Amino acid sequence: MAEVRVPLEDWDGAKGRIRRDPEWQKWLVRKQAEVDEWRGPRRDRVEWIAGVRSDLVNPKDGRSLAWSPKWSTPEDFIKGQPGIAASRPLREAWVYYFRRHHAERLSDAARLFRLTGDMVYRDWVVSQLDFYAANYSKWPLQTRNGKARLMAQSVDEAVLLIAYADVIHILGKDLPEASKHRWQEGLFKPAADLLETSFQQIHNIACWQRSAVGQIALAFDNNELWRKAVDGPFGIRRQIAEGVTGDHLWFEQSLAYHDYTVQALLSFMERAALAGRSGELQKETRIVADMLQAPALLRFPTGTLPNPGDSIGGPFKSPNLSLLANAYRVFPTPLGLATALRQFNWDTLVDPPTPPAGMTALPEVRSRNLEASRMALLRRGHWQVFFLYGQLSASHAQAEALNFEATYRDTDITHDSGTVSYGQPIHKDYYQTGLAHNVPLINGFGQARWDRGELLAFNEAGVVRARQLTYRSGTSAERQIDVQGGSLIDSVSIETTAFGEKPQRLGLALHVQGTVKLPEGFAVDQTFSQLKPPSFSYWSKVRTAGFRDRAVFDTQFGNQKMRITFSVPGAFKISHGLAPDPLQKTHEAFYLEKEATATTFKTIIEPVGD
């Protein structure tokens, strides 16, 4: 567990560092210029309605667009995008980014006032919060994901409110009481009450909402609101007790959302410590400290993490140095301190990190069954395999039960590609489906709904086996992964009774990060996506060939050559094509198919020339 400390807020020391250090002086000049440029021509407006960030896409083709602070209005932004047609979701997505950026500049301005004493910054902050307090009730109530007014989703509103509450803390005694009262009655109280009407459940969004309410409580010294945030039916205490598995991972499985939840809890823990209330959260603080470092125990030799759940992008780097550096004021890990020492920001100015006393080496990765999180890790010889055998919730789950990812030495053999912005059609039509993962399929469909799955065997020496009895209605699936003799041996069995004795198209997808040498007999397949789910239309350059009992493919993974052998009883087909990939556009993939009511697909991946 990471060490826990009480953060400092040393503004006198910060002023001294600015006076003495030319590098800090340069940083301050840049920060002032950034805030001054922003607060000049830009202002929020009552008529602006916020949307969701995932809608910042080209309405014609779903391509993601980049937001920039240089645009003052959504209309200016749209005019600056050649060939982009205006749409309501696009405008509202722009407003989302504007309000996030605006809140960050308010926090900067409050700190600039504390540092320089320049009343211009304080007065601008006061005017902006006056605007929000006077108009909060005028924005329409949005209910697409929780309840919110300033934003379209409650989680995004919670993030804004945390920034606003931070402003009150920073301004402190220099804030007029009349202003504070106006803000409490017009903005913070109604917003906190609204946050408490949704996500009364264990969820990453609930953590952000309770964190925001708790920080509002601290800003206004409101013990009743504090008790709601901490000890309410789904307060911080219960979120941590029930949402964190025995493996110190967030139960929604996505490691990106794990870190996102840690950010919410870290924000709350830091502000509570600064307010002198960390003693009320000792158990919860220790758990968050463990959460901070837990993902690193799953890292591949490539320095990346497995990618279960619908995380946007990936594979993600491990360790998350940015998060560790952000946490150093409360959880000073060696890597976090070492990273923070190289950073110039408000945290390192008012609470300078000290050089780490211990080693910055990461803990060793070993074979583990993470039963509480429904996943397993095999590490034997040069192989490392991540196996997801079930889910704990529908939240952020995909049709991915029984999926696996693998590396050989430091070579990426197969990984989960993650997904793209949720506003793009390909997110639901492809990346959430079975074809986008290394999983069995029936008539082109993968897992029907989330399921815990059943672990049948686990051996640290290199064997894991699990099944899904209700993979789909009337269909069960089982997978065993065995690492032995330098080879990865994968056996997938699928059986269906949903259609009586009538044979169905039983399939298996395998995605590879290498270049496949196709043997003779493969022909362009114009019918690959016919009579199949929409996901199949996203593969390109598909070629198909028929086989009996066995097929062998040599595949080059960088400098490592591997031989992939598929064994299926009797006649079967193999299709090879280019599958979508968020980071590298495409990668190569196989789709095996056999007509039957039950079959077993056996795959051996073995190094050549080792």
Secondary structure, 3 states (H helix, E strand, C coil): CCCCCCCCCCHHHHHHHHHHCHHHHHHHHHHHHHHHHHHCCCCCCCCCCCCCHHHCECCCCCCECCCCCCCCCHHHHHHCCCCCCCCHHHHHHHHHHHHHHHHHHHHHHHHHHHHHCCHHHHHHHHHHHHHHHHHHHHCCCECCECCECCCCEHHHHHHHHHHHHHHHHHHHHHCCHHHHHHHHHHHHHHHHHHHCCCCCCCCHHHHHHHHHHHHHHHHCCCHHHHHHHHHCCCCHHHHHHHHECCCCCECCCCHHHHHHHHHHHHHHHHHHHHCCCHHHHHHHHHHHHHHHHHHHHHCCCCCECCCCCCCECCCCECCCHHHHHHCCCCCCCHHHHHHHCCCCCHHHHHCCCCCCCCCCCCCCCCCEEEHHHCEEEEEECCEEEEEECCCCCCCCCCCCCCEEEEEECCEEEECCCCECCCCCHHHHHHHCCHHHCCCEEECCECCCCCCCCEEEEEECCCEEEEEEEEEECCEEEEEEEEEECCEEEEEEEEEECCCCCCCEEEEEEEEECCEEECCCCCEECCCCCCCCCHHHHHCEEEEEEEEEEEEEEEEEECCEEEEEEEEEEEEEEEEEEEEEECCCEEEEEEEEEEEECEEEEEEEEEEECC
